[in-house]
Amino acid sequence: MKTFFKVLIGLVTAVAAIVGALMVFDKIVNKNRIKGNYLECDSPEDDFDEDEIA
């Protein structure tokens, strides 16, 4: 029974290490990605007054 738990803990540890490494790799590769929808604009471009900008 002890051997079973050792193998199970070893497998869980290996899976956790792999998932953690993939998360770190994804974070490094995609550090410049756009997050959210902040580039979308609700109002059309022609619908503004130049006085509101200044």
Buried (B, 14 or more C-beta within 10 A) or exposed (E): EEEEEEEEEEEEEEEEEEEEEEEEEEEEEEEEEEEEEEEEEEEEEEEEEEEEEE
